[in-house]
Amino acid sequence: FPSHDTEGYRSSVYFSQVIERDEQNGYCYQCNDPTSEHAFDLLANDGGVIKILDIGRIVDLKTFGKTLFVFAENGVWAISGTQTSPFSATDYTVSKVSSFGLFSPLSIVELGETPIWWNYEGIYALGKDQTGFESTVTKLSETTIQTFYDDIPIDSKFYAKGEFNDQANIVYWL
């Protein structure tokens, strides 16, 4: 979960243990005692914390496919398993996808596997590159409504709320 404005936790993404019993909900720590001489190993199904030091303030988290995307004010990061395995406490990767962040969780709209969001500079979409493996970010407003977008006051951009009309296949922001 995003750790909003709590000092010392801004760059942290917590994940729970693999849930096998209701009592485990919210357990974001490992089963073994890390100070023990005998059973100290981190297990694949443990909970934990992922520190992303240069992330700034986390605004929203979205899962698309097998990847958790972390939307922050200063960019977008991807957390997933490695190429050989799904995400686990002992085997994961963190990569920066873009420097174009998200300042308000209200502006993000999901079009299937494609999130679209507002930023101070424009409207951006997360997609896949030509190989289909790497995530890329495209500025959608650049060749269409950029001049109009630039005239919107910054305070208004912060409060913009997006909705997707799947029947008309149109995204609206108010």
SERO-4910 file (N, C-alpha, C, O; in steps of 0.05 Angstrom, whole numbers):
BEGIN
 pado doro    nc1    nc2    nc3   cac1   cac2   cac3    cc1    cc2    cc3    oc1    oc2    oc3
  Phe    A     17    -24      0      0      0      0     17     25      0     40     24     10
  Pro    A      7     47    -12     24     71    -11     26     81     17      7     80     33
  Ser    A     49     92     23     53    102     50     53    132     51     70    144     65
  His    A     35    144     37     30    173     34     51    191     47     73    192     37
  Asp    A     45    205     68     62    226     78     76    220    104     85    238    117
  Thr    A     78    195    111     91    187    136    121    187    132    131    171    116
  Glu    A    136    204    146    165    206    143    178    179    148    170    165    167
  Gly    A    197    172    132    211    147    135    199    123    121    211    102    118
  Tyr    A    174    127    111    160    105     97    153    112     69    140     96     55
  Arg    A    160    136     59    152    145     33    162    128     10    149    125    -10
  Ser    A    185    115     13    196    100     -8    192     70     -4    208     53    -14
  Ser    A    172     62     11    167     34     18    141     23      7    120     36      8
  Val    A    143     -1     -4    120    -15    -13    119    -41      3    138    -57      1
  Tyr    A     98    -45     19     96    -69     36     80    -90     21     61    -84      7
  Phe    A     88   -115     25     72   -137     14     68   -158     36     86   -163     52
  Ser    A     45   -171     35     38   -190     56     49   -218     49     58   -223     27
  Gln    A     48   -235     69     55   -263     66     34   -275     47     13   -264     43
  Val    A     41   -298     35     21   -312     20      0   -321     39      6   -335     59
  Ile    A    -25   -313     34    -47   -318     53    -57   -347     52    -67   -356     31
  Glu    A    -53   -361     74    -63   -389     77    -85   -390     98   -101   -409     98
  Arg    A    -85   -371    116   -106   -369    137   -114   -340    140    -98   -322    134
  Asp    A   -138   -335    148   -148   -308    152   -131   -291    171   -128   -267    167
  Glu    A   -119   -304    190   -102   -290    210    -78   -277    197    -66   -259    209
  Gln    A    -70   -286    174    -46   -276    161    -50   -249    146    -31   -237    137
  Asn    A    -75   -241    143    -80   -216    129    -65   -193    142    -67   -189    166
  Gly    A    -50   -179    127    -34   -156    137     -7   -163    149      7   -145    158
  Tyr    A      0   -189    149     27   -196    159     47   -190    138     50   -204    118
  Cys    A     62   -168    142     82   -159    123    110   -165    133    128   -148    131
  Tyr    A    114   -188    145    140   -195    156    145   -224    150    128   -239    141
  Gln    A    170   -233    155    177   -260    149    170   -279    172    167   -270    195
  Cys    A    166   -304    165    159   -325    185    182   -331    204    179   -332    228
  Asn    A    206   -335    193    229   -342    209    240   -317    223    236   -295    214
  Asp    A    253   -321    246    265   -299    261    292   -292    248    310   -309    249
  Pro    A    295   -268    237    320   -261    224    344   -260    243    367   -259    234
  Thr    A    339   -260    269    361   -259    289    369   -287    299    387   -290    314
  Ser    A    354   -307    290    359   -335    299    384   -346    286    391   -339    264
  Glu    A    398   -363    301    422   -376    290    415   -399    271    431   -407    255
  His    A    391   -410    274    384   -435    260    363   -430    237    368   -439    215
  Ala    A    341   -417    243    320   -414    223    316   -384    217    297   -372    226
  Phe    A    334   -372    202    334   -344    196    328   -337    167    325   -314    159
  Asp    A    326   -358    150    323   -354    121    297   -340    114    276   -345    127
  Leu    A    298   -323     94    274   -311     82    262   -332     64    275   -345     48
  Leu    A    235   -336     67    221   -356     51    207   -342     28    200   -318     29
  Ala    A    202   -357      6    189   -345    -17    161   -335    -11    152   -316    -25
  Asn    A    147   -346      8    120   -338     14    118   -318     37     96   -312     47
  Asp    A    141   -307     46    141   -287     67    131   -260     58    129   -255     34
  Gly    A    124   -244     77    118   -216     72    143   -199     74    164   -210     81
  Gly    A    141   -174     67    164   -158     69    160   -129     59    137   -120     56
  Val    A    181   -116     55    180    -88     46    201    -85     23    223    -95     24
  Ile    A    192    -70      3    210    -63    -20    216    -33    -18    197    -17    -19
  Lys    A    241    -27    -15    249      1    -14    257     11    -42    274     -2    -55
  Ile    A    245     32    -51    252     45    -76    261     73    -69    245     91    -66
  Leu    A    287     76    -65    298    100    -53    292    126    -67    287    146    -53
  Asp    A    291    127    -93    287    153   -107    258    157   -116    253    173   -134
  Ile    A    239    143   -104    212    143   -114    196    168   -106    177    175   -120
  Gly    A    203    181    -84    186    204    -76    160    195    -63    159    174    -50
  Arg    A    139    210    -67    113    203    -55     97    185    -74     92    191    -97
  Ile    A     89    161    -63     73    142    -78     44    152    -78     34    159    -57
  Val    A     32    152   -102      5    162   -105    -15    139   -109    -37    140    -98
  Asp    A     -8    118   -124    -26     96   -130    -11     71   -138     12     73   -147
  Leu    A    -24     48   -135    -14     23   -143    -34      9   -161    -58     10   -155
  Lys    A    -25     -2   -184    -43    -16   -202    -29    -41   -211     -5    -42   -216
  Thr    A    -45    -63   -214    -34    -88   -224    -44    -92   -252    -68    -91   -257
  Phe    A    -26    -97   -270    -33   -104   -298    -17   -129   -305      8   -129   -304
  Gly    A    -31   -150   -312    -18   -175   -318     -4   -185   -292    -17   -187   -271
  Lys    A     21   -192   -294     36   -202   -271     54   -181   -258     72   -187   -243
  Thr    A     48   -155   -265     65   -134   -255     49   -114   -238     27   -107   -245
  Leu    A     61   -106   -216     50    -84   -199     64    -58   -208     89    -56   -207
  Phe    A     48    -39   -216     59    -13   -224     55      6   -201     33      9   -190
  Val    A     77     20   -194     76     39   -172     77     67   -184     98     74   -196
  Phe    A     56     82   -181     54    109   -192     61    128   -170     48    130   -150
  Ala    A     82    144   -175     91    164   -156     91    191   -170     87    193   -194
  Glu    A     94    212   -153     95    238   -165    117    243   -184    115    259   -203
  Asn    A    139    228   -181    163    232   -198    168    209   -218    190    208   -229
  Gly    A    148    192   -222    153    171   -242    136    146   -237    119    145   -219
  Val    A    141    126   -253    127    100   -251    147     78   -250    166     77   -265
  Trp    A    144     60   -231    161     37   -227    145     11   -231    121     11   -226
  Ala    A    159    -10   -239    146    -36   -242    159    -56   -223    184    -57   -220
  Ile    A    142    -71   -208    152    -92   -191    140   -119   -201    116   -121   -204
  Ser    A    157   -138   -206    148   -164   -216    168   -185   -209    189   -180   -197
  Gly    A    160   -210   -216    179   -232   -213    201   -229   -234    200   -211   -251
  Thr    A    220   -247   -233    241   -247   -253    231   -261   -278    208   -271   -278
  Gln    A    247   -263   -298    239   -276   -323    234   -306   -318    219   -319   -334
  Thr    A    246   -318   -298    244   -346   -293    223   -354   -273    216   -377   -269
  Ser    A    212   -334   -258    193   -341   -237    174   -317   -231    180   -294   -238
  Pro    A    151   -324   -219    132   -302   -211    143   -288   -186    163   -297   -174
  Phe    A    130   -266   -179    139   -251   -155    139   -268   -130    120   -283   -125
  Ser    A    160   -265   -115    162   -278    -88    180   -260    -71    194   -243    -82
  Ala    A    179   -264    -45    196   -248    -27    226   -252    -33    242   -235    -26
  Thr    A    233   -274    -45    261   -281    -50    269   -276    -79    293   -279    -85
  Asp    A    251   -269    -96    257   -267   -125    239   -247   -139    217   -254   -147
  Tyr    A    248   -222   -140    232   -201   -154    251   -180   -166    274   -179   -159
  Thr    A    239   -164   -184    255   -143   -196    239   -117   -193    214   -117   -193
  Val    A    253    -95   -191    242    -68   -191    255    -52   -213    280    -51   -214
  Ser    A    239    -40   -230    251    -24   -251    235      2   -255    210      2   -252
  Lys    A    249     23   -262    236     49   -267    226     48   -296    242     43   -314
  Val    A    201     54   -300    189     53   -326    189     81   -339    194     84   -363
  Ser    A    185    102   -322    182    129   -333    188    150   -312    185    144   -288
  Ser    A    195    173   -320    198    196   -303    173    213   -302    172    233   -288
  Phe    A    153    206   -318    128    220   -318    109    208   -298     97    187   -303
  Gly    A    106    222   -276     91    211   -253     61    218   -254     51    228   -274
  Leu    A     49    213   -231     20    217   -227     18    234   -202     30    228   -182
  Phe    A      3    256   -204      0    273   -180    -26    269   -166    -29    277   -143
  Ser    A    -46    257   -179    -72    253   -167    -83    226   -175    -85    220   -199
  Pro    A    -90    209   -155   -101    182   -163   -129    184   -176   -138    165   -187
  Leu    A   -142    207   -175   -168    211   -188   -166    211   -218   -184    204   -232
  Ser    A   -143    220   -229   -140    223   -258   -134    197   -272   -138    196   -297
  Ile    A   -126    177   -259   -118    152   -272   -143    136   -281   -162    133   -266
  Val    A   -142    127   -306   -164    112   -318   -152     86   -329   -131     87   -341
  Glu    A   -166     64   -325   -157     38   -335   -173     30   -360   -197     28   -359
  Leu    A   -159     26   -382   -171     16   -406   -160    -12   -411   -141    -16   -425
  Gly    A   -172    -32   -398   -162    -59   -399   -134    -60   -386   -132    -56   -362
  Glu    A   -114    -66   -401    -86    -67   -391    -71    -41   -395    -47    -40   -391
  Thr    A    -85    -19   -401    -72      6   -406    -82     28   -387   -104     37   -389
  Pro    A    -65     36   -368    -72     59   -352    -65     85   -366    -44     87   -379
  Ile    A    -83    105   -363    -78    131   -374    -82    151   -351   -100    148   -335
  Trp    A    -64    171   -349    -65    189   -327    -56    217   -335    -44    222   -355
  Trp    A    -64    237   -318    -56    264   -321    -31    270   -305    -27    259   -283
  Asn    A    -14    286   -316     10    296   -304     10    326   -309     -6    336   -325
  Tyr    A     27    341   -296     27    370   -300     33    377   -329     24    398   -339
  Glu    A     49    361   -343     57    367   -371     39    355   -392     40    365   -415
  Gly    A     22    336   -386      5    324   -407     -9    299   -397    -10    292   -374
  Ile    A    -21    285   -417    -36    260   -411    -18    237   -421     -9    237   -444
  Tyr    A    -14    217   -404      5    195   -410     -9    168   -409    -29    165   -395
  Ala    A      2    149   -424     -9    122   -425     14    102   -421     36    106   -432
  Leu    A      9     81   -406     29     60   -402     22     38   -421     -1     29   -423
  Gly    A     42     29   -436     38      7   -455     62    -11   -457     80     -9   -440
  Lys    A     63    -27   -477     85    -45   -482    100    -36   -507     89    -24   -525
  Asp    A    126    -41   -508    142    -34   -531    136    -54   -554    119    -72   -551
  Gln    A    150    -52   -576    145    -69   -599    150    -99   -594    138   -116   -606
  Thr    A    168   -104   -575    173   -133   -568    151   -144   -551    148   -169   -549
  Gly    A    136   -127   -537    115   -136   -519    124   -143   -492    109   -152   -475
  Phe    A    150   -139   -486    161   -146   -460    166   -122   -442    162   -124   -418
  Glu    A    176   -100   -453    183    -77   -437    160    -57   -436    147    -53   -457
  Ser    A    156    -45   -413    135    -25   -410    146      2   -420    169      9   -415
  Thr    A    129     17   -433    136     44   -443    114     64   -436     91     56   -432
  Val    A    121     89   -435    101    110   -430    101    129   -454    121    137   -464
  Thr    A     76    135   -463     72    152   -486     56    177   -477     37    174   -462
  Lys    A     64    200   -487     49    225   -482     27    227   -503     33    234   -526
  Leu    A      2    222   -495    -20    221   -514    -29    249   -522    -37    253   -545
  Ser    A    -26    268   -505    -36    295   -511    -18    311   -530    -26    331   -541
  Glu    A      7    302   -534     27    317   -549     18    324   -577     22    346   -586
  Thr    A      6    305   -591     -1    310   -619    -31    316   -623    -41    318   -645
  Thr    A    -45    319   -600    -74    323   -603    -83    349   -589    -89    369   -602
  Ile    A    -85    349   -562    -97    371   -547    -77    385   -529    -85    398   -509
  Gln    A    -51    384   -535    -31    395   -517    -35    425   -511    -32    433   -488
  Thr    A    -41    440   -532    -45    469   -528    -69    474   -509    -67    491   -491
  Phe    A    -91    460   -513   -114    462   -495   -106    453   -466   -114    466   -447
  Tyr    A    -92    431   -464    -83    420   -438    -66    440   -423    -69    444   -399
  Asp    A    -48    453   -437    -30    473   -425    -45    496   -413    -35    509   -394
  Asp    A    -68    503   -423    -84    525   -414   -100    519   -388   -111    537   -376
  Ile    A   -102    493   -381   -117    485   -357    -99    493   -333    -76    485   -331
  Pro    A   -111    507   -313    -95    514   -289    -85    489   -274    -99    469   -274
  Ile    A    -61    492   -262    -49    469   -248    -68    458   -226    -70    434   -223
  Asp    A    -80    476   -211    -98    467   -190   -121    451   -201   -130    432   -188
  Ser    A   -131    458   -224   -153    443   -236   -144    416   -245   -158    396   -244
  Lys    A   -119    414   -255   -108    388   -264   -106    369   -240   -111    345   -243
  Phe    A    -99    380   -217    -97    363   -193   -123    350   -186   -123    327   -176
  Tyr    A   -146    363   -190   -172    353   -182   -187    339   -205   -210    331   -201
  Ala    A   -175    336   -228   -188    323   -251   -193    294   -244   -176    280   -234
  Lys    A   -218    285   -250   -226    257   -245   -232    244   -272   -248    255   -287
  Gly    A   -221    221   -277   -225    208   -302   -244    184   -300   -245    171   -279
  Glu    A   -259    180   -321   -277    157   -324   -276    146   -352   -273    162   -371
  Phe    A   -279    120   -356   -279    108   -382   -307     97   -388   -318     82   -373
  Asn    A   -318    106   -411   -343     96   -421   -337     74   -440   -330     79   -463
  Asp    A   -339     49   -431   -331     27   -448   -350     22   -472   -342      9   -491
  Gln    A   -375     31   -470   -394     27   -492   -388     46   -515   -389     39   -538
  Ala    A   -380     71   -508   -373     91   -528   -343     91   -534   -334    103   -553
  Asn    A   -328     76   -518   -299     75   -520   -286    103   -519   -269    110   -535
  Ile    A   -295    118   -498   -285    146   -495   -277    150   -465   -291    140   -447
  Val    A   -255    164   -461   -247    171   -434   -255    200   -430   -250    217   -447
  Tyr    A   -267    205   -406   -275    232   -398   -259    240   -373   -256    224   -355
  Trp    A   -250    265   -372   -239    277   -348   -255    302   -342   -260    319   -359
  Leu    A   -263    304   -317   -278    328   -308   -262    342   -286   -271    363   -276
***
